């Protein structure tokens, strides 16, 4: 995914204002529980409740025509692309798995996308979407492969570092790689000493395995509640984009993710979805590694159904 720091600067100034300058602050009580000096950047206070609006808006702004678009999504990327496509009258079809979060499916449709559900997981839905786009002659948009999407996500790092704060470590959820690759590019250019750490679910470790081996490693399943990072088939370009700019990738367990969602609610009042909270999960799991350090993470999604909130006892 070739892009430059100038590209990132342009996106930081040019994406839709509704997605820019998200809240960021020292989360004192949460940091005290975790034993570190913690800053959180909250990417859930926007029309789609996730960071995905940044990259999708920047991607669509760069299109030269209104060719119909097709994508696959667990829900947040599809919402972002639907929001941007609707504003420019571009038809969009989103493929989601048969088990996709119903709230996210409903929101994608409400934003104007045609949603087709196919396959048992995200990667099966992606394959169906690629076949559909190929047959129709539509443009297939792949999160993790399009440079503009990573560039838009990188604008989070621009804002995070713009205050002049220095961080010992920044902990970032890792799905298809656009968020981590985009943010890491800016962070390492502006603050080389800052550790950049990605986080995957242990039940969906393909991105960590691929990063460690330097080539795309598929897994047989990605059965995690963190649907936004449930990657089974990595994108080679995304793996390449992480080389040399990511210091480590950590794995977190399902129960630990739920615990950190409850912790986020209790200490910050934020409802954060599983994929969006794994930065906190990793900091809690490796408490000794982060103890006393200046750390930042991103709450990058907040789409949780009422049934999920009840099942996970988030608001207890």
C-alpha positions in Angstrom: 0.0 0.0 0.0 2.3 2.8 -1.2 1.6 6.2 0.3 3.5 9.2 1.6 3.4 11.4 4.7 2.1 14.2 2.4 -0.8 11.9 1.5 -1.5 11.5 5.2 -1.3 15.2 5.8 -3.8 15.8 3.0 -6.2 13.3 4.4 -6.0 14.8 7.9 -7.1 18.1 6.5 -9.5 16.8 3.8 -11.7 14.1 5.1 -15.2 15.0 6.1 -15.2 17.1 9.3 -17.7 14.8 11.0 -15.0 12.2 11.2 -12.1 14.5 12.2 -10.8 15.7 15.5 -12.3 12.9 17.6 -12.1 13.2 21.4 -8.8 12.2 23.0 -7.9 12.6 26.6 -6.0 11.1 29.5 -8.3 8.4 30.9 -7.1 8.8 34.5 -9.3 6.2 36.3 -8.9 3.6 33.5 -5.1 4.2 33.5 -5.0 3.8 37.2 -6.7 0.4 37.0 -4.2 -0.6 34.3 -1.2 0.8 36.0 -0.1 3.2 33.2 -0.6 6.8 32.1 -3.2 6.2 29.5 -4.7 8.3 26.7 -7.6 7.1 24.7 -8.8 8.3 21.3 -12.5 7.8 21.0 -13.6 7.0 17.4 -17.2 6.1 18.2 -18.8 9.5 18.3 -19.7 9.9 14.7 -22.6 8.8 12.4 -21.3 5.2 12.0 -19.8 4.8 15.5 -16.4 3.8 14.2 -13.1 5.0 12.7 -14.0 3.5 9.3 -15.6 6.7 8.1 -12.2 8.3 7.8 -10.7 6.0 5.2 -13.9 5.3 3.3 -14.6 9.0 2.9 -11.0 9.7 1.7 -11.2 6.8 -0.8 -14.6 7.9 -2.2 -13.4 11.5 -2.5 -10.6 10.2 -4.8 -12.9 8.4 -7.3 -13.2 9.9 -10.7 -16.6 8.4 -11.6 -19.7 7.0 -10.1 -19.0 3.3 -11.1 -21.0 1.0 -8.7 -19.0 -0.3 -5.8 -18.9 -3.7 -4.1 -17.2 -4.6 -0.8 -17.3 -7.1 2.0 -17.7 -6.1 5.6 -18.3 -7.3 9.1 -20.3 -4.1 9.3 -18.3 -1.0 10.2 -16.3 -0.7 6.9 -19.6 -1.2 5.0 -21.2 1.6 7.0 -18.4 3.9 6.3 -18.4 3.2 2.6 -22.2 3.4 2.5 -22.1 6.8 4.2 -19.5 8.2 1.7 -21.1 6.6 -1.4 -24.6 7.9 -0.5 -23.2 11.5 -0.3 -22.0 11.1 -3.9 -24.9 9.0 -5.3 -22.7 6.0 -6.0 -24.5 2.6 -5.8 -23.0 0.2 -3.3 -23.5 -3.5 -2.6 -22.1 -4.9 0.7 -21.5 -8.6 1.3 -21.7 -9.7 4.9 -21.6 -13.2 6.4 -24.7 -15.0 7.4 -23.8 -14.4 11.0 -23.0 -10.7 10.7 -24.0 -8.3 13.6 -27.7 -7.5 12.9 -27.3 -3.9 14.1 -24.5 -3.3 11.6 -26.4 -5.0 8.8 -29.4 -2.8 9.6 -27.3 0.4 9.7 -25.6 -0.4 6.3 -29.0 -0.8 4.7 -30.3 2.4 6.4 -27.3 4.3 4.9 -28.4 3.2 1.4 -26.3 0.1 0.7 -27.7 -3.1 -0.8 -26.6 -5.8 1.7 -26.3 -9.4 0.6 -25.5 -12.0 3.2 -23.4 -15.1 2.2 -20.9 -17.5 3.7 -20.1 -18.5 7.2 -17.6 -15.8 7.9 -16.2 -12.6 6.6 -13.7 -14.1 4.2 -16.4 -16.3 2.7 -18.5 -13.2 2.2 -15.5 -11.5 0.7 -15.1 -14.2 -1.9 -18.8 -14.0 -2.8 -18.5 -10.2 -3.2 -15.5 -10.5 -5.4 -17.3 -13.0 -7.7 -20.4 -10.7 -7.8 -18.3 -7.6 -8.7 -16.4 -9.5 -11.4 -19.7 -10.8 -13.0 -21.2 -7.3 -12.9 -18.2 -5.3 -13.9 -18.5 -3.2 -10.7 -15.4 -2.0 -8.7 -14.5 -4.2 -5.7 -13.2 -2.2 -2.8 -11.0 -4.2 -0.4 -10.2 -2.8 3.1 -6.5 -3.4 3.7 -5.6 -3.2 0.0 -6.6 0.3 -1.1 -3.9 2.9 -0.1 -6.5 5.7 0.4 -8.3 3.8 3.1 -5.1 3.4 5.1 -4.2 7.0 4.5 -7.6 8.1 6.0 -7.1 5.9 9.0 -3.6 7.4 9.5 -5.2 10.7 10.2 -6.0 9.4 13.7 -2.3 9.3 14.4 -1.8 12.8 13.1 -4.4 14.1 15.6 -3.0 11.9 18.4 0.5 13.3 18.1 -0.5 16.9 17.2 -0.8 17.9 20.9 3.0 17.4 21.3 2.5 14.5 23.8 5.1 11.8 23.6 4.1 8.1 24.1 6.2 5.1 25.1 3.7 2.8 23.3 0.6 3.1 21.1 -1.5 0.0 21.1 -3.8 -0.5 18.0 -6.3 -3.1 17.0 -5.3 -5.2 13.9 -7.8 -6.4 11.4 -7.1 -6.2 7.7 -4.2 -3.8 8.5 -5.3 -0.4 7.2 -5.6 1.1 10.7 -2.3 -0.3 12.0 -0.4 0.3 8.8 -1.6 3.8 8.3 -1.1 4.9 11.9 2.2 3.2 12.3 3.6 5.0 9.2 2.9 8.4 10.7 3.9 7.4 14.3 7.3 6.0 13.2 8.0 9.1 11.1 7.2 11.5 13.8 8.1 9.6 17.0 10.5 6.7 16.1 11.1 5.7 19.7 7.4 5.0 20.3 6.6 1.3 20.3 3.8 0.5 17.8 1.9 -2.6 18.9 -0.9 -4.4 17.1 -3.5 -6.6 18.7 -5.3 -9.6 17.3 -7.8 -12.0 18.8 -6.2 -15.3 19.7 -9.1 -17.0 18.0 -8.2 -15.1 14.7 -4.4 -15.0 14.7 -3.7 -15.0 10.9 -2.4 -11.4 10.8 0.1 -12.1 13.7 1.3 -15.3 12.1 1.6 -13.6 8.7 3.6 -10.7 10.2 5.9 -13.0 12.0 6.6 -15.1 8.9 6.6 -12.3 6.4 4.0 -14.0 4.2 0.2 -14.4 4.2 -0.8 -17.3 6.4 -4.4 -18.4 6.2 -6.1 -20.1 9.2 -9.0 -22.5 9.2 -11.2 -20.3 11.3 -11.5 -16.9 12.8 -14.1 -17.6 15.5 -13.9 -14.5 17.6 -16.5 -12.2 19.1 -14.3 -9.4 17.8 -15.9 -9.4 14.3 -14.0 -6.3 13.1 -10.6 -8.2 13.4 -11.9 -11.7 12.5 -9.5 -12.2 9.6 -8.9 -15.7 8.3 -7.4 -14.8 4.9 -4.8 -12.0 5.1 -4.1 -9.5 2.3 -0.5 -9.8 1.2 -0.2 -6.1 0.6 -1.3 -5.3 4.1 1.3 -7.7 5.5 4.0 -6.0 3.5 2.8 -2.5 4.7 3.5 -3.5 8.4 7.1 -4.5 7.8 9.6 -2.3 9.7 7.0 -0.1 11.3 5.3 -2.4 13.8 7.3 -3.5 16.9 5.0 -6.3 18.1 1.7 -8.0 17.7 -0.1 -9.4 20.7 -2.9 -11.9 21.0 -5.9 -11.6 23.5 -8.4 -14.2 24.6 -12.2 -13.9 24.3 -12.9 -13.7 28.0 -10.3 -11.0 28.4 -12.0 -9.0 25.6 -15.3 -9.1 27.4 -13.6 -8.1 30.7 -12.1 -5.1 29.0 -15.4 -4.0 27.5 -16.9 -4.0 31.0 -13.8 -2.1 32.3 -14.1 0.5 29.5 -17.8 1.1 30.4 -17.1 1.3 34.2 -14.1 3.6 34.0 -15.0 5.8 30.9 -18.7 5.4 30.3 -18.0 4.2 26.7 -19.7 1.3 25.1 -16.9 -0.2 22.9 -17.4 -3.2 20.7 -15.0 -6.2 21.0 -12.6 -5.3 18.1 -12.6 -1.7 19.3 -11.4 -2.4 22.8 -8.6 -4.9 22.3 -6.0 -2.3 22.9 -7.2 -2.0 26.5 -7.3 -5.8 26.6 -3.7 -6.1 25.6 -2.6 -3.5 28.1 -4.5 -5.3 30.9 -3.1 -8.7 29.8 0.5 -7.5 29.7 0.2 -5.1 32.6 3.9 -5.4 33.6 5.1 -4.5 30.1 3.1 -1.2 30.2 3.4 -0.4 33.9 4.2 3.2 34.6 4.6 4.0 30.9 2.9 6.7 28.8 0.5 4.7 26.6 -2.2 5.4 24.1 -4.9 3.3 22.4 -7.9 3.8 20.2 -11.6 3.0 21.0 -12.2 2.3 17.3 -15.8 1.0 17.2 -19.0 1.0 19.3 -21.6 -1.0 17.5 -23.0 -3.4 20.1 -26.5 -4.8 20.0 -28.8 -4.9 23.0 -28.6 -8.7 23.0 -24.8 -8.5 23.1 -24.8 -5.9 25.8 -27.1 -8.2 27.9 -25.2 -11.4 27.1 -21.8 -9.8 28.0 -23.3 -7.9 31.0 -21.6 -4.8 29.8 -23.6 -2.3 31.8 -23.7 -4.2 35.1 
